[in-house]
Amino acid sequence: MDTKAFKRSLNNSDNYYRKGFGHEDDVSGQMQSEYQSNLIQQIRDSGYTLTRGNVTIRLAQAFGFCWGVERAVAMAYETRQHFPREQIWITNEIIHNPSVNQRLREMQVGFIPVAGAEKDFAVVGQGDVVILPAFGASVQEMQLLNDKGCTIVDTTCPWVSKVWNTVEKHKKSSHTSIIHGQYKHEETVATSSFAGTYLIVLNLGQAEYVANYILHGGDRDEFLTKFCNSHSVGFDPDFDLERVGIANQTTMLKGETEQIGKLFERTMMQKYGPDQLNSRFLSFNTICDATQERQDAMYELVDAPLDLMVVVGGYNSSNTTHLQEIAVDRHIPSYHIDSGDRIGPGNRIEHKPLHQDLEVADNWLPEGAIVVGITSGASTPDQIVAQAIEKIFAIKAAVAIA
């Protein structure tokens, strides 16, 4: 399939929308009342630090809703206003935040049901309106919806679209796309659908395995077993790693993506010599600015003395998990919650340790004066963060009175 030609055709369709519908002012006021917080603005105005009683909150200087997320949610709200009576569907969570997705359900936006591991598009009828989320959708899903005669509202973040353009360039020059990402993540599924030959690596360790195979060869069957869910149909490591290009899921750790890119650059130079590097290796900057800013702010925050760290965001949010990794790497007690409802009753918190299931911790807030670092993923509204902060203040105030 010529994915580039299909996307061009879709862009010219009268049933395809990439911009809003002229309801920006109404939607802006609605989102401000539902998602913004006076407390968070107060903390911003106070140099991202607020002390109340014996609790000092230090807020990361970049956190929460990024431009792409805010744009996607606003477009979904506008879609409901513009199509007040039509059946509206969304192909996946609009963003990885349970409260925002629940709000869309309340607005009578349906979520495509999943049967087993497959989405059931049979529920979508001709003339229905279908929203593509911020992570994007696979080219196969877009084609299916277009063939059904749906109105498509595409909220895909432009940074994600930039990665799609990158893998299209890899395909045009017969380079295999090595995608740093999670093979099940909606964004990576979409990106790989625009690629030609591709291989998805989760981390630097997997990338080093691939680099070693390029340099020294290895057990082909072992390789294909190791990456059984993470490569294009017919992928052959003995032939398809002779020319490679680097791409990434935009929410991955910036530093790790850069390390992976440099690793393959060195590998191709070592394997084929400096004179062939330009024909064997392609790399374009596809690291999302917002993801980078939030990670940089997190590194700055954990450099300050902190007693503990609270990371607020959806449990299936990749960028939120990577923020938690930064605190864990610094050996700072870290609590990942998806909302303030996870805090209490009493000095208790239900949280998700890194790469583990939910668990409950009692007496998680130490006695005496404490400094708490706070950040949130790019899909987390300010009001959710404010709710968590107010719970922390309340617990410490109750303990002081007791």
C-alpha positions in Angstrom: 0.0 0.0 0.0 1.2 3.5 -0.9 0.6 5.0 2.5 1.8 8.5 1.5 -0.6 8.6 -1.4 -3.4 7.4 0.8 -2.7 10.1 3.4 -2.6 12.7 0.7 -5.9 11.6 -0.7 -7.4 11.6 2.8 -6.2 15.1 3.4 -8.1 16.2 0.3 -11.3 14.5 1.4 -14.4 16.6 2.4 -15.0 14.2 5.2 -11.6 14.6 6.8 -10.8 17.3 9.4 -7.4 18.2 11.0 -8.5 21.6 12.4 -11.2 22.8 14.7 -14.7 23.8 13.7 -14.8 27.4 14.9 -15.9 26.8 18.5 -12.6 27.6 20.0 -13.8 30.3 22.4 -16.6 28.1 23.8 -14.4 25.1 24.2 -11.6 27.2 25.8 -13.9 28.4 28.6 -15.2 24.9 29.1 -11.8 23.3 29.3 -10.5 26.0 31.6 -13.3 25.4 34.1 -13.0 21.6 33.9 -9.2 21.2 33.9 -7.3 24.2 35.2 -6.7 25.1 38.9 -6.2 28.2 40.9 -4.0 26.4 43.4 -1.6 25.3 40.6 -1.5 28.8 39.2 -0.7 30.1 42.7 2.2 27.6 43.0 3.5 28.7 39.5 3.3 32.4 40.6 5.3 31.5 43.8 8.3 30.2 41.9 6.9 26.6 41.7 7.2 26.3 45.5 4.4 26.5 48.2 4.7 25.9 51.9 1.6 25.2 54.0 2.2 24.2 57.6 5.1 21.7 57.7 4.7 20.7 54.0 6.7 22.3 51.2 5.5 21.4 47.7 8.1 21.7 44.9 6.4 21.6 41.5 8.3 20.7 38.3 8.6 23.8 36.1 7.2 21.8 33.1 4.5 19.3 33.7 0.9 18.4 32.8 -1.0 19.1 29.6 1.2 19.6 26.6 0.1 21.5 23.5 -0.6 18.4 21.5 -2.8 16.9 24.3 -4.7 20.1 24.9 -5.2 20.5 21.1 -6.6 16.9 20.9 -9.0 17.3 23.8 -10.2 20.7 22.5 -10.8 19.2 19.0 -12.9 16.3 20.6 -15.0 18.9 22.5 -15.4 20.9 19.3 -16.5 17.8 17.4 -19.3 17.2 19.9 -20.5 20.8 19.6 -20.3 20.7 15.8 -22.0 17.3 15.4 -24.6 17.6 18.3 -26.9 14.7 17.1 -24.5 12.4 15.1 -23.0 9.2 16.5 -19.4 10.0 17.5 -16.8 7.3 18.1 -13.1 7.4 19.1 -10.7 4.7 18.0 -8.8 4.7 21.3 -8.5 6.8 24.5 -8.1 10.4 23.4 -5.2 10.7 25.8 -3.9 8.5 28.7 -6.0 10.1 31.4 -9.0 8.3 32.9 -10.9 11.5 34.0 -10.6 13.1 30.5 -11.8 9.9 28.8 -14.7 9.6 31.3 -15.7 13.1 30.5 -15.9 12.2 26.8 -18.1 9.3 27.6 -20.4 11.6 29.5 -20.6 13.7 26.3 -21.9 10.6 24.5 -18.7 9.9 22.6 -18.4 6.1 22.1 -15.2 4.2 22.4 -14.6 1.4 19.8 -15.0 -1.9 21.6 -12.2 -4.3 21.8 -12.8 -8.1 21.3 -9.8 -10.0 22.3 -6.9 -8.0 21.0 -8.8 -6.6 18.0 -11.0 -3.5 17.8 -14.5 -4.2 16.6 -15.3 -1.6 13.9 -18.6 -3.3 13.0 -20.3 -0.9 15.4 -19.3 2.1 13.2 -21.9 3.0 10.6 -21.8 5.0 7.4 -22.0 8.7 8.2 -20.8 8.3 11.8 -18.1 10.7 13.1 -14.9 9.1 14.2 -12.2 10.8 16.2 -8.6 9.7 15.9 -6.8 10.3 19.2 -3.6 12.3 19.9 -1.5 9.1 19.4 -2.9 8.7 15.9 -4.3 5.6 14.3 -2.9 3.0 12.0 -3.2 3.6 8.2 -5.3 0.4 8.0 -7.8 1.9 10.5 -7.9 5.1 8.6 -8.5 3.3 5.3 -11.3 1.2 6.9 -13.1 4.3 8.2 -12.7 6.1 5.0 -14.1 3.1 3.1 -17.1 3.1 5.5 -17.9 6.7 4.5 -17.2 8.1 8.0 -16.4 11.7 8.9 -12.9 11.5 10.3 -11.7 14.1 12.8 -7.9 13.6 13.2 -6.4 15.0 16.4 -3.0 13.3 15.9 -0.3 15.3 17.6 1.9 17.0 14.9 5.0 15.5 16.6 3.6 12.0 16.0 2.9 13.0 12.4 6.6 14.1 12.1 7.7 10.6 13.1 5.4 9.1 10.4 7.1 11.4 7.8 10.5 10.1 9.1 9.6 6.4 8.6 8.2 7.3 5.1 11.7 8.7 4.3 13.3 5.5 5.5 10.9 3.5 3.3 11.6 5.6 0.3 15.4 5.0 0.6 15.0 1.3 1.4 16.2 1.7 5.0 14.7 -0.5 7.8 13.1 1.7 10.5 14.4 0.9 13.9 11.7 2.3 16.2 12.5 3.0 19.9 9.1 2.3 21.5 6.6 -0.1 23.0 5.3 -2.4 20.3 1.8 -2.5 21.9 1.5 1.3 22.3 -1.0 3.0 20.1 1.5 5.5 18.8 4.0 2.8 17.8 1.4 0.7 16.2 0.4 3.7 14.1 4.0 4.6 13.3 4.9 1.1 12.2 1.9 1.0 9.9 3.5 3.8 7.9 6.9 2.2 7.8 8.1 -0.3 5.2 10.5 -2.8 6.9 10.7 -2.1 10.6 12.0 -3.4 13.9 10.8 -2.1 17.3 13.3 -2.0 20.2 12.1 -1.3 23.7 15.3 -0.1 25.3 19.1 0.3 25.0 19.6 -3.4 26.0 17.5 -4.6 23.0 19.3 -2.1 20.8 22.7 -3.5 21.9 21.5 -7.0 21.0 20.6 -5.8 17.5 23.8 -3.9 17.1 25.8 -7.0 18.1 23.9 -9.1 15.6 24.7 -6.5 12.8 28.4 -6.7 13.7 28.9 -10.4 14.4 25.8 -12.2 13.2 24.1 -14.8 15.4 21.2 -17.2 15.8 18.5 -16.0 13.3 15.7 -18.0 15.0 16.6 -16.7 18.4 16.6 -13.1 17.0 13.1 -13.6 15.5 11.8 -15.2 18.7 13.1 -12.3 20.8 11.4 -9.8 18.6 8.4 -11.9 17.5 5.9 -9.1 18.1 8.1 -6.3 17.1 9.0 -6.5 13.4 7.4 -6.2 10.0 6.0 -9.2 8.1 8.9 -11.2 6.5 11.6 -9.4 8.4 15.0 -11.1 8.0 17.8 -9.9 10.3 20.4 -11.2 8.0 19.3 -8.9 5.1 17.1 -6.2 6.6 19.7 -4.6 8.9 22.2 -3.6 6.2 20.6 -0.1 6.0 18.8 1.4 9.0 17.1 4.6 10.1 16.1 5.7 13.6 12.7 6.7 14.8 11.0 6.8 18.1 7.7 6.8 20.1 7.6 10.4 21.1 7.0 9.7 24.8 10.2 7.6 25.3 13.1 8.9 27.4 15.0 11.4 25.3 18.4 10.3 26.6 17.8 6.7 25.8 16.6 7.5 22.2 19.7 9.6 21.7 21.9 6.7 23.0 20.2 4.3 20.6 20.8 6.6 17.7 24.5 7.0 18.5 24.8 3.2 19.0 23.5 2.4 15.5 25.6 5.2 14.0 28.7 3.7 15.5 27.6 0.2 14.5 27.1 1.0 10.9 30.3 2.9 10.7 32.2 0.0 12.2 30.5 -2.5 10.0 30.7 -0.7 6.7 33.3 2.1 7.1 32.9 5.9 7.4 32.6 6.3 3.6 29.3 4.3 3.6 27.7 5.8 6.7 25.5 8.3 4.9 24.0 5.6 2.7 23.6 3.0 5.5 22.3 5.1 8.3 19.6 7.8 8.6 18.7 9.8 11.7 16.3 12.7 12.1 15.3 14.5 15.3 11.9 13.1 16.3 12.1 13.8 20.0 9.0 15.6 21.1 9.7 19.1 22.6 7.1 18.7 25.3 8.3 15.3 26.4 11.9 16.6 26.5 10.8 19.7 28.5 9.0 17.6 31.1 12.0 15.2 31.5 14.4 18.1 31.7 12.3 19.7 34.4 12.1 16.5 36.3 15.9 16.1 36.3 16.1 19.7 37.7 13.5 18.9 40.3 15.2 15.7 41.6 18.5 17.6 42.0 16.9 19.6 44.9 16.5 18.0 48.3 13.3 16.0 48.3 11.8 13.6 50.9 9.6 12.0 48.4 8.2 12.3 44.9 4.6 12.1 43.6 4.1 11.5 39.9 0.5 12.0 38.7 -0.8 10.5 35.5 -2.5 7.6 33.8 -1.0 4.2 34.6 -0.8 3.4 30.8 0.9 6.7 30.1 4.4 6.1 28.8 5.7 9.6 29.4 4.4 9.6 33.0 6.2 6.2 33.6 9.4 7.7 32.3 9.1 10.6 34.7 8.8 8.1 37.6 11.9 6.3 36.3 13.9 9.4 36.8 13.0 9.6 40.5 13.5 5.9 41.0 17.0 6.2 39.4 17.8 8.9 42.0 16.6 6.6 44.9 13.9 9.0 45.8 10.8 7.4 47.3 8.3 7.7 44.4 4.5 7.3 44.2 2.8 7.1 40.9 -1.0 7.8 41.1 -3.6 8.5 38.5 -5.6 10.8 40.6 -5.9 12.3 44.1 -8.5 9.7 44.9 -5.7 7.3 45.4 -4.6 9.2 48.5 -6.4 8.4 51.8 -8.3 7.7 53.9 -5.7 8.5 56.6 -2.0 8.5 55.8 -2.4 5.9 53.1 -1.8 5.8 49.4 -2.7 3.4 46.6 0.1 3.7 44.0 1.9 1.8 41.2 5.5 1.1 41.8 7.6 1.1 38.6 6.8 -1.9 36.4 4.6 -3.4 39.2 1.0 -3.8 40.0 -1.0 -1.4 42.3 -0.2 -1.6 46.0 -1.2 0.2 49.2 1.3 2.0 51.4 0.5 3.1 55.0 2.1 6.0 56.7 3.7 7.1 53.4 4.0 10.7 54.5 6.8 11.0 57.1 6.3 12.9 60.4 7.6 16.4 60.8 8.5 18.9 58.1 8.7 17.4 54.6 9.5 18.5 51.0 7.4 16.8 48.4 8.3 16.9 44.7 5.3 16.9 42.3 5.1 16.4 38.6 2.6 15.0 36.1 2.4 13.4 32.7 1.5 15.3 29.6 -2.0 14.0 29.7 -2.8 15.1 33.2 -5.1 18.2 33.9 -4.0 20.7 36.5 -7.1 20.0 38.6 -6.0 16.4 39.1 -2.6 17.5 40.4 -4.2 20.1 42.6 -6.5 17.4 44.1 -3.4 15.3 45.1 -1.6 18.3 46.6 -4.7 19.3 48.7 -4.9 15.7 50.0 -1.2 15.8 51.1 -1.8 19.1 52.9 -4.9 17.7 54.6 -3.1 14.5 55.8 -0.2 16.4 57.3 -2.5 19.0 59.0 -4.6 16.2 60.5 -1.5 14.5 61.9 -0.2 17.8 63.4 -3.5 18.3 65.2 -3.6 14.7 66.5 
